[in-house]
């Protein structure tokens, strides 16, 4: 996964804020996240023209980001 290095944001709020500010080049979202949150992140990414990559589990995404907790979404900064 591309999140191991480079500047990133972790968490749904941070990802949505960074998408709004046009600061992301790639978004990761976990498949096991709440349906409403998943749809919110995907819709915002599509509106910003940023590709979305799905990750099997929140726990896996958190680990890939180097945090001790599960993460619903993350994004690579431009």
C-alpha positions as CSV (number, residue, x, y, z in Angstrom):
1,X,0.0,0.0,0.0
2,X,1.3,3.5,-0.9
3,X,0.6,4.9,2.6
4,X,3.7,3.7,4.3
5,X,5.8,6.7,3.1
6,X,4.9,10.2,2.1
7,X,2.7,12.9,3.6
8,X,-0.8,11.7,4.4
9,X,-4.0,12.5,6.3
10,X,-5.8,9.9,8.4
11,X,-9.4,9.8,9.4
12,X,-12.7,10.6,7.7
13,X,-12.8,14.3,8.8
14,X,-9.2,15.0,7.8
15,X,-9.8,13.3,4.4
16,X,-13.0,15.3,3.7
17,X,-11.3,18.5,4.7
18,X,-8.2,17.8,2.5
19,X,-10.5,16.9,-0.5
20,X,-12.4,20.2,0.0
21,X,-9.0,22.0,-0.1
22,X,-7.8,20.1,-3.2
23,X,-4.8,18.7,-1.3
24,X,-5.1,14.9,-2.1
25,X,-3.9,12.8,-5.0
26,X,-5.3,9.5,-3.8
27,X,-7.9,8.4,-1.2
28,X,-8.1,5.1,0.6
29,X,-11.4,3.9,2.2
30,X,-12.0,0.7,4.2
31,X,-14.7,-1.7,3.0
32,X,-16.0,-2.3,6.5
33,X,-16.7,1.3,7.3
34,X,-20.2,2.6,8.0
35,X,-22.2,2.9,4.7
36,X,-22.9,6.6,5.2
37,X,-19.3,7.5,5.8
38,X,-18.1,5.3,2.9
39,X,-20.6,7.1,0.5
40,X,-19.6,10.5,1.9
41,X,-15.9,9.9,1.3
42,X,-16.4,8.4,-2.2
43,X,-18.7,11.1,-3.3
44,X,-16.3,13.9,-2.1
45,X,-13.4,12.2,-3.9
46,X,-15.4,11.8,-7.1
47,X,-16.4,15.5,-7.0
48,X,-12.7,16.4,-6.5
49,X,-11.6,14.1,-9.3
50,X,-9.4,12.1,-6.9
51,X,-9.2,8.3,-7.4
52,X,-10.4,6.0,-4.6
53,X,-8.7,2.8,-3.6
54,X,-10.6,0.3,-1.4
55,X,-8.9,-1.5,1.5
56,X,-10.4,-4.7,3.0
57,X,-10.5,-3.5,6.6
58,X,-10.3,-0.4,8.9
59,X,-7.7,-2.1,11.1
60,X,-5.5,-2.8,8.1
61,X,-5.8,0.8,6.9
62,X,-4.9,2.1,10.3
63,X,-1.8,-0.2,10.5
64,X,-0.8,0.9,7.0
65,X,-1.0,4.5,8.1
66,X,1.2,3.8,11.1
67,X,-1.5,4.5,13.7
68,X,-2.5,2.2,16.6
69,X,-6.3,2.5,15.8
70,X,-8.5,1.5,12.9
71,X,-9.0,4.1,10.2
72,X,-12.0,4.5,8.0
73,X,-10.3,6.6,5.4
74,X,-6.9,8.1,4.6
75,X,-5.4,10.1,1.8
76,X,-2.1,10.8,0.2
77,X,-1.2,14.5,0.0
78,X,-0.1,16.0,-3.4
